[in-house]
């Protein structure tokens, strides 16, 4: 809800602060280790391609995409898109990010259940995230309890999606670290540095879930308060 109430102050604001800290941390960590060039000189684009080759995956492209930290894997298009600071860079941070995105491909081709579940509910999440707040507002404005419940139920899918995202992201990082070690892209001294980048990135997903959970709990508490 757009107004500030006690539950917003108690629940949502602390979660938002945590999210801001996590975002600042990942940018700071990425910036720090993007300046540390790996000794073996493999670029992020080369590493992603090498991981796919070693896994026998030849139908996924690796492409350059504009922006910073815009890296992602699109299973519909069969493409890994790596940002400008990752694709052509041989930094420890770039290799960590590239390995993480390649880890998502390994999940998909290995029928990793959580990523399949996440992808299957994505259309529902896109639909519900756009409608939950308007329906909630309308329900509160009209005093129509059913609309309020529908809005809260729609928002639950957003929370569920972010909850499923956690194991997906942590597992992709774990797979990425394994690949970094097995293909020899980073030395034993450099591997912990890449892990710091991936750990900082993972905390942003934890923080996002915390914000959604806080907002979801707030909506339930407000709704129960109005019922009484």
N, C-alpha and C positions, 0 to 999 in steps of 0.2 A: 504494500500500500504506500502511496506517496507521502502521507503525513508521518510526522515523528511522534511516537508514543513511548511509553515506558519500556515495552518489549523491544522496540527498535533500538533504544539506547542500551539495554541490557544484553540483547542477543546479537543484533545485526551489526552495530557499529564495531564491537570488538572483532567480529569475523571479517569485516571489511578492512580493518586495520591490519589484521593478519595477512589478508590477501595483498594489500599494498606492500607490506614488508617482503612477502614472498616474491612479488614481481620485481621489486627493487633488487632483491638478492640475486635472482637469476640473471638480470641484466648486468649487475656488477661482476658476478662470477664469470659470465660469458665474456664480458669485455676484458677481464683480467687474463683469462686463459686463451683468448683469441690472439693475444700478443706472444704466446709461447709456441714457437714453431716446433713441430715434431722432428726428431733427429732423422727419421727415415724418409721424410719428404713426400709421403703420399697425400694427395688432396682428398677433400671430402667426396667429390664426385667419383674419383677413382676408387675410393674405399667402398662406397655404396655399390658400385658396379662389381667390384671384386667379391663382396659378400654374396651378391646374387649369383655370380658365376660359380662360386664354391658350393652354393646350395642347389645348383642345377636349375636356376630360374632364369629363363632367357626372354620372357615376354613382358618384362617390366622395364620401362625406360627410366633413365635418370636425367632430369632436366634442371636447368637454371630458372629460378623465379626471383622476381624483384623483391626488395625489402630486407628487413633484418628480423631474424627469428620467425620467418614465414615458412619454414620447412614443414613438409607434410607428405604423407603417402595417400594417394587416391586409388582405392581398389577398383573403382568403376572405370577409371581411365588407364589403369595399369601403369602408373607413373609415380616415381619419387621426385618431388620438387624440392630442391635445395636452394637456400637463399644465397645472395651474392657473397656473403661473408663465410659461407660454408663450402659451396660447390668447388671453387678454385683455390681454397685455402688449405694449407697443410698444418694449421694450428691444432693444438690439442683439443680446443673447444670445438672446432669444425669437425674433427674426426669423431668426437663423441656424439655430436648431433647427427651426423651422417649415419653412424652405426645404429643409433636409436631408430631412425626412420627405416633403415633396412631391417631392423628388428621387427617392425610392424609387418613388413612383407613376409618375413619368416613365420610370423603368427598366422597370417592369413593363409599362406600355402600349407601350413602345418595344421590347419583346422583347429586353431586355438579357440576354445569355446567362448570366452568372454568377448573377444573382438567380433565374433559372428553375432553374438547377442546384441552388442552395442550397435553394430551396423544395421541390424534388423529393426531396432526400435527407433532409429534416427528419424525416419519420416514422422513417426508419432510425436517425437520430442519437438521437432520443428513446428508441427501443427499446434501442440499444446502450449509451447513457450510463447507463441504469439497471441494466444487467446486467453490464457489463464488470468492475467491482470485485468484486461477489459471486462471479463465476465465477473471477476471478483468485485470490481468497482460498481458494475451495474447491479450486482446482487446486494451490495451494501447500501447503495443509493435507493433502491426500490424496497429494501427490507425483505428481499426474496431469498429465503434460506436455501432453497434448492440450487439457485445460481451460485451462491457462495460455496456450497459443497462441491459443485462441478468445477469451479475455479480452483479450489484447493486440490481436487483430484487431478486436474490437468497439470498443476505445478508439481505434483508428486513425480510425474514422469521426467521432469527436468532433474530432480534430485536423484532419481533412479539411474538416469543416464550418467550423471557425474559419479555416482557410486560405482557403476560398472567400469567407468573409465579408469579408475585408480589401478586395479590389477592389470589392465591392458597396458597402461603407461609404465608401470613398474616392471612388468615382464619384458616389454620392449627394450627398456634400458638394460635389464639383466642379459638379454640375448645379445644386445649390442656390445656390452662389455666382454662377453664371451668371444664374440667375433673379433673384436679388437685384439684380444690376446692370442687367439688361435691363428690369425692371419699375419701377426707380427707387425701391424701398422704402428703400434706404440711399444716403447720399451717398458720394462717393469717399473721404472721410475715415473714414467709418464701416465701409466694407466690410472693411478689414484687421482691425478689431476682431471682426467676426463670424467671420472666417476663423480667428482665434485660438481662438475657442470650438470651432469644428468640428475644428480640428487637435488640440486637447486631447482632445476626445471620441474622435477616431480612434486616439489613442495607447492608449486603454483596450483596443481590439480587438487592437492589436499586442501589448500586455502579456498579454492572455488567451491569445493564440496561443503566446506564449513559455512560459507556465506549462504549457499542454497538451503542447507539444513536449518540454519538460524532463521532464515526468512520463512521457511515452511512451518517451523515450530511457532513462530510469531503469528502466522496466519491462523493456525489452529487455536492458539490461546486467545486471540482477538475474537474469533468466531464463538468459542465457548463462553467468553465473557459476555458477548452480546446476547447469547441464548439465555443466560441467567438473568 
